[in-house]
Structure formats: structure tokens, C-alpha cells
Amino acid sequence: MTEGIGAADFAACGGRAASGPDAERERACAELDRLWARGRDVLGCDLAIMGGAMTWVSERNLVAAISNAGGFGVIASGSMSPELLSAEICATKAMTARPFGVNLITLHPQLFELIDVCSAHRVGHVVLAGGLPTIAAMDRIKRGGARVVCFAPALGFARKLVRMGVDAIVIEGNEAGGHIGPVSTGVLAQEILPHLAGVPVFVAGGIGRGEAMLAYLEMGASGVQLGTRFVCAYESIAHPRFKQAFIRAAARDAVASVQLEPRFPVIPVRALANPATERFVAVQRRVIERFARGELSQKAAQLEIEHFWAGALRRAVIDGDIEAGSLMAGQSVGFVTCEQSTAEILDELVGQALAVLAVRGEGARNRPLRFESALLRRQGARV
């Protein structure tokens, strides 16, 4: 059993008796711990805040920092080989004794080998992304002793995952960075949370402040997942130019990729607009024209379009090429205004949620009790 906010050293959340503002804050801490108790229990951490798995960013340094600060870090395995993943898990374990997870892509050609690596290192949680996992993959993870967390883009998909035995679900709206679906976080939450009580659900996509986190918890979520907010953490290895692009950006700068022709589908990705996004549109236009003239087959044209972004994320994150690279970012990038430690980011999020709960509690105690709703009083006045 985890210890909750008190274990993460948040002020006025200790065990001593308190009065006045401290008492309100302690009541707020207790309420927040109640709201995300299922999330903390399934993850085994103090704060039910998962770090989104961001390729090239969510590696040992950031993952360990999130977990050490009370959250739940997740390694982004991406296209790693089993050997690389094994080394990354070992390096992360050397930096934290707290729980963390590993994100695996369901379409990876060596998925089962990667699962076996996680089992060999006794990783407690495996997050499967990129499509509906097979029962064989989920069973293999569970036989290795880990819990399974999956993404669900719709209620029917989520219910199927529950029947398959998933331990927790992440619902991610299209405000998120990177690969996105067609539905917003707010609509997904309304679609899924009231009807999925069987497993803990974590909400992701566009969450940048503690007030939003609290709102989803009060709707029935067990926790949240954030990625963009952690990119500019001191512990993040992202290139300084990549971080500066985030700090300068506004929410409206994080745009979804443009598709010009339905016959040539483009996987939707949200990223900061830069010269490369403009060139991508021009490349699509030229390729489509060549296809129309018979110079390219449809398959060759599709491959040429898809090849444009090959290696672009690494060029931006690691090399700092913010002109030609891919600056994957969610719309919460507007809340990234400076570099901070991971602990400061988590403290800020939790502090904002606690402030709402404390003010709300104080206001409720200062108001006289009223048992009639405003609607009933208006109806009585008309009689």
C-alpha cells in the first residue's frame, strides 16, 4: 500500500494535528488521496501521475526522476532491441528503487522478446501501445509477474480490454503530443469514465495544470498521464534548443499533421509547427502530382510520403535540429514556461489541485446550510 501525498513531502500533509489553513490543507490532502487511491494502488506509487512514454525523452534519467519524486515513470522502448531495453532497465534501476514501467509497441517484431526482458528484470508494469494487444501478449506479461496497462480510444475498445484481463487503462485525447486519435480528452472522459468502473482509468492529453487533473479525478479517473509538461525538466536529456522551442510555444502552435489526399493517408501526429511541417505539405503535393502523371505507383508514393519523417524525432530531441526535425508536443505545451526539476513540476500540479480542494472546503464550512436547490426555490416562488 502506498502512503500518498504525505510520503511525497508536500507541506502540511503530515500526521500532526493542525488547525486553520493547515487543517484545510490536510483535509485537502486526504481528499486527493481518496480520489486517486485506486491509481496509486495499481501503480504502487505516492502520486497517481504517470509520465507519458516519449521516444528519446522518456529514458533512464527522466523516468527515474519522476519515480523518485513520487510519480510513475515509464520507459519509452520505441524501436529498441531486447538488448538495448535490457540495458535501459538496468540503468534506470540503478537510479531509482521506486516502481516504474516500460512502454512496448504492440507492432514491434520482437514484442515477445521485449516482454521476456521485462519479466527477467522483474518490471512491475508493462504499458502496451499502438493497437489492440493479443491475448497471448497479455498472458505472457502476466505470467512474468507484471501488471498490464493499455490504451483505449473508445468505450467498446476499453470494455474488450477489461474482458481480456487488463489491469488499468489509459484514455488519451487528441490534445496530446505525438500520435493522436480523433477525439478530445474531455469527450473521451465523458464517454468512458461513467461506464468503466471495473479497472482504474488514467486520463491523458492536454493536461497541464492541477485543476484539470482534479477535474478528471472527480469525474471518476484514478489518475492522469502527462508527457509534454516533463520535456523541459532539468532531468530530461532533450537538447536545449528542443526545450527552448517548447518554452517559447503556445498551445495553438502544437498542430496535427496535414493530409492532402485520402488515398495517401498520413498518420496524425501533433507537433509544433516548424519549417519541416511546411515542407511535408509540399512533399505530399509533389508526390501526389507525380502519381497523377503516372511516374509513381500508389505504393511507391505512399512510401515516399511516409519516409519524410524518418529519423526526424531524434534529429530534434537529441541533435537539436528544430528546423528539420519533428517537435512532437501536446497542446499543454503552453503551460511549459521554464525549465524546472521533475519534483517541482509534480509539486506544482499537486499544489494546484490541493488549493482548489482547500478553498472549496473552507467555503463550504463558512456557508450556511441550505437544503433546497435554487431550482426548487424558484419553483416555490412561482406557486
Residue pairs with C-beta under 8 A, 6 or more apart in sequence:
1 41
2 40
2 41
2 43
2 44
2 45
2 46
3 46
4 29
4 33
4 37
4 40
4 46
5 13
5 29
5 32
5 33
5 46
5 47
5 350
5 354
6 13
6 14
6 15
6 29
7 46
7 70
8 46
8 47
8 69
8 70
8 346
8 350
10 29
10 347
10 350
10 351
10 354
11 25
12 18
12 21
12 22
12 25
12 26
12 29
13 25
13 26
13 29
14 26
18 25
18 26
21 358
24 358
24 361
24 362
25 354
25 358
27 357
27 358
27 361
28 354
28 355
28 357
28 358
28 361
29 354
31 357
31 361
32 214
32 217
32 350
32 353
32 354
32 357
33 40
35 214
35 217
35 218
36 47
36 48
36 217
36 221
36 222
36 223
37 222
38 48
38 200
38 222
39 48
39 168
39 200
39 202
39 221
39 222
39 223
40 46
40 47
40 48
40 223
41 200
42 147
42 167
42 168
42 200
42 222
43 50
43 72
43 99
43 101
43 125
43 168
43 223
44 72
44 99
44 124
45 67
45 70
45 71
45 72
45 98
45 99
46 70
46 71
47 69
47 70
47 71
47 72
47 346
47 350
48 72
48 202
48 222
48 223
48 224
49 66
49 71
49 72
49 213
49 223
49 224
49 225
49 226
49 346
49 349
50 71
50 72
50 74
50 101
50 170
50 202
50 204
50 223
50 224
50 225
50 226
51 58
51 62
51 63
51 66
51 71
51 72
51 73
51 74
51 225
51 226
51 227
51 230
52 58
52 74
52 176
52 177
52 204
52 225
52 226
52 227
52 228
52 230
53 74
53 75
53 76
53 77
53 103
53 127
53 129
53 227
54 76
54 177
54 178
54 227
54 230
54 231
54 328
55 76
55 78
55 178
55 313
55 317
56 76
56 78
56 238
56 313
56 314
56 317
56 318
57 76
57 227
57 230
57 231
57 236
57 237
57 238
57 317
58 73
58 74
58 75
58 76
58 103
58 227
59 75
59 76
59 88
59 92
59 237
60 75
60 88
60 91
60 92
60 95
61 95
61 235
61 236
61 237
62 73
62 230
62 233
62 235
62 236
62 237
62 342
63 73
63 74
63 75
63 92
63 96
63 100
64 73
64 92
64 95
64 96
64 100
64 235
65 73
65 233
65 235
65 341
65 342
65 343
66 72
66 73
66 100
66 230
66 342
66 346
67 73
67 96
67 98
67 99
67 100
68 95
68 96
68 98
68 342
68 343
69 341
69 342
69 343
69 346
70 346
71 342
71 346
72 99
72 100
72 101
72 125
73 92
73 96
73 100
73 101
74 100
74 101
74 102
74 103
74 125
74 127
75 85
75 88
75 89
75 92
75 100
75 101
75 102
75 103
76 103
77 85
77 88
77 102
77 103
77 104
77 105
77 108
77 114
78 105
79 105
79 108
80 88
80 114
81 110
82 110
82 113
82 114
82 116
82 117
85 102
85 114
85 117
85 118
86 117
86 120
86 121
89 102
89 117
89 118
89 121
89 123
90 121
92 100
93 121
99 124
99 125
100 123
100 125
101 123
101 124
101 125
101 126
101 127
101 149
102 114
102 118
102 123
102 125
102 126
102 127
103 126
103 127
103 128
103 129
104 111
104 114
104 115
104 118
104 126
104 127
104 128
104 129
105 111
105 129
105 130
106 128
106 129
106 130
106 131
106 132
106 133
106 134
106 137
107 130
107 131
108 114
111 137
112 137
112 140
115 126
115 137
115 140
115 141
115 144
116 140
116 144
118 126
118 141
118 144
118 146
119 140
119 141
119 143
119 144
119 145
119 146
122 145
123 146
124 145
124 146
124 147
125 146
125 147
125 148
125 149
126 141
126 146
126 147
126 148
126 149
127 149
127 150
127 151
127 170
128 137
128 138
128 141
128 148
128 149
128 150
128 151
129 150
129 151
132 157
132 160
132 161
133 148
133 150
133 164
135 164
138 148
138 164
138 165
138 166
141 148
142 148
142 165
147 167
147 168
148 165
148 166
148 167
148 168
149 166
149 167
149 168
149 169
149 170
149 202
150 161
150 166
150 168
150 169
150 170
151 169
151 170
151 171
151 172
152 158
152 161
152 169
152 170
152 171
152 192
153 171
153 172
153 181
153 183
153 188
154 183
154 188
154 191
154 192
155 191
155 192
155 195
155 196
158 169
158 171
158 192
158 196
158 201
159 196
161 169
162 169
162 196
162 198
162 199
166 199
167 199
167 200
168 199
168 200
168 201
168 202
168 222
169 196
169 199
169 200
169 201
169 202
170 201
170 202
170 203
170 204
170 225
171 185
171 188
171 189
171 192
171 201
171 202
171 203
171 204
172 180
172 181
172 185
172 188
172 203
172 204
172 205
172 225
173 180
173 181
173 183
173 184
173 185
173 186
173 187
173 188
173 189
173 204
173 205
173 206
174 180
174 181
174 182
174 183
174 184
174 185
174 205
174 256
174 268
174 270
175 184
175 185
175 205
175 206
175 270
175 330
175 331
175 332
176 185
176 204
176 205
176 206
176 227
176 228
176 270
176 330
177 227
177 228
177 254
177 270
177 271
177 328
177 329
177 330
177 333
178 227
178 269
178 270
178 271
178 328
178 330
179 267
179 268
179 269
180 205
180 256
180 268
180 269
180 270
181 268
182 268
183 191
184 205
184 206
185 203
185 204
185 205
185 206
185 207
188 203
188 205
189 203
189 216
189 219
189 221
190 219
192 201
193 201
193 203
193 216
193 219
193 220
193 221
194 219
194 220
197 220
200 222
200 223
201 220
201 221
201 222
202 221
202 222
202 223
202 224
202 225
203 216
203 221
203 223
203 224
203 225
204 224
204 225
204 226
204 227
205 330
206 212
206 330
206 331
206 332
207 213
207 216
207 224
207 225
207 226
207 229
207 332
208 226
208 228
208 229
208 332
208 334
208 335
208 336
209 335
209 349
209 352
210 348
210 349
210 350
210 351
210 352
210 353
210 354
210 355
210 356
211 352
211 353
211 356
213 224
213 349
213 352
213 353
214 352
214 353
214 356
214 357
216 224
217 223
217 224
217 353
226 332
226 349
227 330
228 246
228 329
228 330
228 332
228 333
228 336
229 332
229 335
229 336
229 345
229 349
230 236
230 342
230 345
231 238
231 242
231 243
231 246
231 329
231 336
232 238
232 243
232 246
232 247
232 336
232 338
232 339
232 340
233 339
233 340
233 341
233 342
233 345
234 339
234 340
234 341
234 342
235 341
235 342
236 243
237 318
238 317
238 318
239 316
239 317
239 318
239 319
239 320
240 320
241 320
241 321
241 322
242 316
242 317
242 320
242 322
242 325
242 327
243 339
245 272
245 274
245 322
245 327
246 272
246 327
246 329
246 333
246 336
247 336
247 337
247 338
247 339
249 272
249 329
249 333
249 334
249 336
250 333
250 334
251 331
251 332
251 333
251 334
252 331
252 334
253 272
253 273
253 329
253 333
254 270
254 271
254 272
254 329
254 330
254 331
254 333
255 270
255 271
255 272
255 273
255 277
256 268
256 269
256 270
257 266
257 267
257 268
257 269
257 270
257 271
257 277
257 280
258 266
258 277
258 280
258 281
258 284
259 265
259 266
259 268
259 284
260 281
260 284
260 285
260 288
261 284
261 288
263 298
264 284
264 287
264 288
264 291
264 298
264 301
264 302
264 305
265 302
266 284
266 305
269 309
269 326
269 328
270 328
270 329
270 330
270 331
271 277
271 326
271 327
271 328
271 329
272 327
272 329
272 333
274 322
274 323
274 325
274 327
275 323
275 324
276 312
276 323
276 324
276 325
276 326
279 308
280 308
280 309
283 304
283 305
283 308
284 305
287 296
287 301
287 304
287 305
288 301
290 296
290 301
291 297
291 298
291 301
296 304
309 326
312 324
312 325
312 326
313 325
313 326
313 328
314 325
315 321
315 324
315 325
315 326
316 322
316 325
316 326
316 327
316 328
317 325
319 325
340 348
372 380
